[in-house]
Amino acid sequence: MTEGQVIDLLGPPHDRLTTEEFLGGARTGPVPGPARSAPPAAPVRWYYRDLPSRGMATVITFRRGVVARVTSRPAERAATDAGAGPPDRAGKGARHEWARELITRHIARVEADRPDFAALPAWRRLTGADVLDFVLNADAHPRHPGQLGCRRRRFGSLTVLVSLFDIAAPDRIRDLLPGGYLPHLDHLLHRSGAGAGIGAGAGQDTAHWLLGRAPDGATVAHLAYLPASRGAGALVPWDLLSEAERRRGAGPL
């Protein structure tokens, strides 16, 4: 099916992402060690809300203008899927409600490109009501200028860290990460007690959300995800890596 045929059937998507835009929001690489970029999986991805039914999200991946993959998942997984009880609908008035759709879309894009992540039990907790309630209400802005703020909470086999910014441009966020993102993540893991640092194999999957909202209304969501297994690949926020980190990580997985 071509792009035109999809539009005739479903209408225009809510979001379109080229390969460059998609990889700018999420790239994969091994941890520990330098992050590596994943080879492009598809030229274009289209995102649809409430498809095939209300509360679902669908990502359609095109190669050379033809549908190559269709992935659908709940836009908000019921917390029971993660063993956390019924969802808390009161979360609709969350402090950072503006980030809810960003998070849902980001996870859907990663799962479309990395179905191995979608199969991880701890990964599936990311959209549980308890995790979303924590992320969307965390007071995780930097306490002092030029620092990286962070809040942390453990949800079973998943540890979640949240950092918030009053800026959205990647270069502005990188200014707060002298020396690169990975050393700062390692420091946060030590400081928060989430583990003994990157690659320590503490038996916990770790997710780090970095959410930004600028005064002009621009928003951004970045995610790092470190599976507990030493040999598993990790997700790193490519846009936030320093030039040195990117150079060390150049090349296919």
C-alpha positions as CSV (number, residue, x, y, z in Angstrom):
1,M,0.0,0.0,0.0
2,T,1.3,3.4,-0.9
3,E,1.3,6.6,1.1
4,G,-1.5,8.0,-1.0
5,Q,-3.6,4.9,-0.5
6,V,-3.1,5.1,3.3
7,I,-4.2,8.8,3.3
8,D,-7.3,7.8,1.2
9,L,-8.1,5.1,3.8
10,L,-7.1,6.7,7.1
11,G,-6.7,10.4,6.4
12,P,-3.5,12.4,7.1
13,P,-1.4,11.2,10.1
14,H,-1.1,13.2,13.3
15,D,2.7,13.3,12.9
16,R,5.2,12.4,10.1
17,L,8.9,11.6,10.8
18,T,11.7,11.2,8.4
19,T,14.5,8.8,9.2
20,E,16.7,11.7,10.3
21,E,14.0,13.1,12.6
22,F,13.2,9.7,14.0
23,L,16.9,8.9,14.8
24,G,17.4,12.4,16.2
25,G,14.9,11.6,18.9
26,A,16.1,8.0,19.6
27,R,19.3,6.2,18.7
28,T,20.6,3.0,20.0
29,G,24.0,1.9,21.2
30,P,25.8,-0.5,23.6
31,V,26.3,0.6,27.2
32,P,28.9,0.6,28.7
33,G,31.2,2.2,26.1
34,P,30.5,4.7,23.4
35,A,26.9,4.9,22.0
36,R,26.5,3.7,18.4
37,S,24.0,4.9,15.9
38,A,21.5,2.4,14.5
39,P,21.3,2.1,10.7
40,P,18.1,3.7,9.4
41,A,15.3,1.2,9.5
42,A,12.9,3.1,7.2
43,P,12.7,6.4,5.4
44,V,9.4,7.7,6.9
45,R,7.1,6.9,9.9
46,W,3.6,8.1,10.3
47,Y,1.9,8.3,13.7
48,Y,-1.9,8.0,14.2
49,R,-3.8,8.5,17.5
50,D,-6.9,6.5,18.4
51,L,-6.2,3.9,15.7
52,P,-7.4,1.1,15.3
53,S,-9.7,2.2,18.2
54,R,-9.9,4.9,20.8
55,G,-7.0,4.8,23.3
56,M,-4.7,3.0,20.8
57,A,-1.7,4.4,18.9
58,T,-0.4,3.2,15.5
59,V,2.9,3.8,13.7
60,I,3.1,3.0,10.0
61,T,6.6,2.6,8.6
62,F,7.2,3.3,4.9
63,R,10.1,2.2,2.7
64,R,10.3,3.9,-0.7
65,G,6.8,5.1,-0.3
66,V,5.3,1.7,0.4
67,V,4.1,0.3,3.8
68,A,6.7,-1.9,5.3
69,R,5.4,-2.3,8.9
70,V,2.4,-1.4,11.0
71,T,2.7,-1.4,14.8
72,S,-0.3,-0.7,17.1
73,R,-0.3,-0.5,20.9
74,P,-2.3,1.1,23.7
75,A,-1.6,4.8,24.0
76,E,-1.8,4.3,27.7
77,R,-1.4,0.8,28.9
78,A,-3.6,-0.2,31.7
79,A,-1.6,-0.4,34.9
80,T,-2.8,-4.0,35.3
81,D,-0.7,-4.9,32.3
82,A,2.3,-4.0,34.6
83,G,0.8,-5.5,37.7
84,A,0.0,-2.1,39.2
85,G,-3.8,-2.1,39.5
86,P,-6.3,0.0,37.7
87,P,-5.3,3.2,35.9
88,D,-5.6,6.5,37.8
89,R,-7.7,8.8,35.6
90,A,-6.9,11.7,38.0
91,G,-3.6,11.9,36.2
92,K,-5.3,13.9,33.4
93,G,-4.6,17.0,35.4
94,A,-0.9,16.2,35.9
95,R,1.6,19.0,36.6
96,H,3.4,18.3,33.3
97,E,0.4,17.2,31.3
98,W,2.0,18.7,28.2
99,A,4.4,15.8,28.2
100,R,1.9,13.0,28.1
101,E,1.5,12.9,24.3
102,L,5.2,13.4,23.8
103,I,6.0,10.4,25.9
104,T,3.3,8.2,24.3
105,R,4.6,9.1,20.8
106,H,8.2,8.6,21.7
107,I,7.6,5.1,23.1
108,A,5.5,4.2,20.1
109,R,8.4,5.3,17.7
110,V,11.0,3.3,19.6
111,E,8.8,0.2,19.7
112,A,8.2,0.5,15.9
113,D,12.0,0.4,15.4
114,R,13.0,-1.9,18.2
115,P,10.4,-4.6,18.9
116,D,13.0,-6.3,21.2
117,F,12.5,-3.4,23.6
118,A,8.7,-3.8,23.4
119,A,9.2,-7.4,24.6
120,L,11.0,-6.4,27.8
121,P,8.7,-6.7,30.9
122,A,10.2,-3.7,32.6
123,W,9.9,-1.6,29.4
124,R,6.2,-2.3,29.3
125,R,5.9,-0.6,32.7
126,L,6.8,2.8,31.1
127,T,3.2,3.5,30.2
128,G,1.7,2.1,33.3
129,A,-0.5,4.6,35.2
130,D,1.9,4.6,38.2
131,V,5.0,5.4,36.2
132,L,3.2,8.0,34.1
133,D,1.8,9.6,37.2
134,F,5.4,9.9,38.7
135,V,7.0,11.2,35.5
136,L,4.2,13.7,34.8
137,N,4.3,15.1,38.3
138,A,8.0,14.9,39.2
139,D,9.6,18.1,40.5
140,A,12.8,17.5,38.6
141,H,14.0,20.9,37.5
142,P,17.6,21.8,38.3
143,R,18.0,23.1,41.9
144,H,20.9,25.3,40.8
145,P,21.6,26.9,37.4
146,G,23.8,24.9,35.1
147,Q,23.0,21.6,36.8
148,L,21.0,18.5,35.8
149,G,18.0,18.0,38.1
150,C,16.7,14.5,38.7
151,R,14.0,12.6,40.6
152,R,14.1,8.8,40.9
153,R,11.6,6.1,41.8
154,R,11.7,2.3,41.6
155,F,8.8,0.4,40.1
156,G,9.5,-3.3,40.5
157,S,12.2,-4.3,38.1
158,L,12.3,-0.8,36.6
159,T,14.0,2.3,38.0
160,V,12.8,5.6,36.5
161,L,14.7,8.9,36.5
162,V,13.2,12.2,35.4
163,S,15.0,15.4,34.5
164,L,13.1,18.6,33.5
165,F,14.2,21.7,31.7
166,D,12.7,25.1,30.8
167,I,14.3,24.8,27.4
168,A,13.7,22.5,24.5
169,A,16.6,23.1,22.0
170,P,19.1,20.2,22.1
171,D,22.1,22.5,21.9
172,R,20.8,24.4,25.0
173,I,20.3,21.2,26.9
174,R,23.8,20.0,25.9
175,D,25.2,23.2,27.4
176,L,24.1,21.8,30.8
177,L,26.0,18.5,30.1
178,P,29.7,19.5,29.9
179,G,31.7,16.5,29.0
180,G,28.8,14.7,27.4
181,Y,25.5,13.0,28.4
182,L,26.9,9.6,29.4
183,P,29.1,10.8,32.3
184,H,26.2,12.8,33.7
185,L,23.9,9.7,33.5
186,D,26.6,7.7,35.2
187,H,26.7,10.3,38.0
188,L,22.9,10.4,38.4
189,L,22.9,6.6,38.7
190,H,25.5,6.7,41.5
191,R,23.8,9.7,43.2
192,S,20.3,8.3,43.0
193,G,21.1,4.8,44.2
194,A,19.6,3.4,41.0
195,G,22.8,1.3,40.5
196,A,26.5,1.4,40.6
197,G,26.7,3.3,37.4
198,I,26.4,2.5,33.7
199,G,26.9,-1.1,32.8
200,A,27.0,-2.2,36.5
201,G,24.4,-4.9,35.9
202,A,22.5,-4.1,39.1
203,G,19.5,-6.3,38.0
204,Q,17.3,-3.3,37.3
205,D,16.3,-1.8,34.0
206,T,16.8,1.9,34.1
207,A,14.9,4.6,32.2
208,H,15.8,8.3,32.2
209,W,13.3,10.8,30.8
210,L,14.6,14.2,29.9
211,L,11.7,16.6,29.2
212,G,11.9,20.1,28.1
213,R,9.4,22.9,27.7
214,A,10.6,26.4,26.6
215,P,8.8,29.7,27.3
216,D,7.7,29.9,23.7
217,G,5.8,26.6,24.0
218,A,8.4,24.4,22.3
219,T,8.6,20.9,23.9
220,V,10.8,17.9,23.6
221,A,11.2,14.4,25.1
222,H,14.4,12.4,25.2
223,L,14.7,8.9,26.7
224,A,17.7,6.8,27.7
225,Y,16.9,3.1,28.5
226,L,19.5,0.7,30.0
227,P,18.3,-2.9,30.2
228,A,19.7,-4.9,33.1
229,S,21.4,-7.4,30.9
230,R,25.1,-6.4,30.2
231,G,24.9,-7.7,26.7
232,A,21.7,-6.0,25.7
233,G,21.7,-2.8,23.6
234,A,20.7,0.4,25.2
235,L,18.8,3.4,24.0
236,V,20.6,6.8,24.2
237,P,19.4,10.3,23.4
238,W,21.5,11.0,20.3
239,D,20.7,14.7,20.2
240,L,22.1,15.2,23.7
241,L,25.5,13.4,23.1
242,S,28.6,15.5,22.8
243,E,30.5,15.5,19.5
244,A,33.2,13.4,21.1
245,E,30.6,10.8,22.2
246,R,29.1,10.7,18.7
247,R,32.5,10.3,17.1
248,R,33.3,7.4,19.4
249,G,30.0,5.8,18.6
250,A,30.0,6.3,14.8
251,G,29.2,3.2,12.8
252,P,26.5,0.5,12.7
253,L,25.6,-1.7,15.6
